[in-house]
């Protein structure tokens, strides 16, 4: 009698689905920022990827500490960084807790250009005379080629956030893109065949550096993905329940705590 081992699936948990200021926005009294619906409470955008015992976080937001506590993450193997804007790297100092308990450095994957900003933002973690307890960070360079972390193969996807290159990631049938308003045909080919696409959709009104919800919907249809989840959402989008009711089948507003499973 043979016992087949069930293949592992990738679990993606949304740690945050809000734009750079989060939702609710400080001092705002709009209907979204005062909504009692938990799905309208959005920390800065980030996801946790889990594959067996492997834990990977995409972006260390200003909310990173709370996101790790809320999700009860006990160990961290690596961080993938999409780009250097503050709402995506500001919480990196808090990898120190994982350094302490794991007794080692954390691998941080980023492009060479993003690494320059990380070093400039956290110089005390890279100087020759390091104070005890500073973050232990091992920078790994993303150069556009696919790479592996544990049992996962990760394909970087370069998109544009106005004029700034931003890195998206494809793992198996799952693709995650944030802070984009342009994707070239060459890069779209790397997304083709994904079953699940996560992509930013800031609001309905046109924006200089983010896809709007109509643009994100059109992108998902163009790529023919089975399911699309929209993230990096601003309070101008409207309430989760009301906007969700208008979306076509297979298209969803993501929310903090949402969990997805996909083959990889």
Steps between C-alpha positions, in 0.01 A plus 500: 500500500652831393461824689520804276629819656262789447682782320544821696297804404592864542302691761487878458366712784433871453676676788390840371295625205509877548677780322796696639300676773292196592125490560365666707708802412608721789245775578258390225130469578380360166259206484784256429732620775216484753360169373444231767573227241834332582564463127524880478791504748807476278863492611770579244524244219693180564450123473627194682590202282511158666616178337532217746724636776629784279386854589565793263368855535465739208594850624560618856246779537478756784249251645738202476535450876124494556444287190739234634333507842148493361581204275703330775802448275765320704777473244596675177718356225519791256358833389425593140507876440297652220658848516643755740205728580452548874168318516682188377828501697454717810444204734817313406670584830259260672657193341725530808257285696537217250878546507493457877284189515641336186859595589583608147451754226194539278536480122357812335444470124496827306634655182838675516327839477266416790793368705667842476194659660480233771864562593437875504185457711659262753873588496551374855427146378784509248782702659829345610440594863153354557325560830390174666139416414476677164320311222703221344420525131648295218423676172432276200483655153197464273621533140189398309585131487298239687647390833420248772431532871465156653263303280351807330601635161434872478481693175549878531276719284601860430217753493499879508368722779488811282874505413626287790572132431318278750540124539203267494529128566357186343506168686334216315145607416513802734614851400529799735540856371473821697567867420468484123329682220683346203610148407677433170392223265826317575427499872134409445625180338653406835157537664313306231366170630461620859179382660505771766614859447533749782540854370468851635180697444518829686161656425261577213651837404810513276835507683850579374667186632234243595247294311142604560240232569371511138858471371576208733181324388597549136849363568360189667269441203782557250719245678214254526556420867239290677506709816624854565533666839550875530724653765677827594155654538437860605206628701371671186409158360188473713382240751607144445149356504356754257784483247520120518133475404579669166788272397465227236551132586857407589595859589536600866615778728761348730488576871735457795509141619368349176666164429547340156637159405644426160705229331863581443 
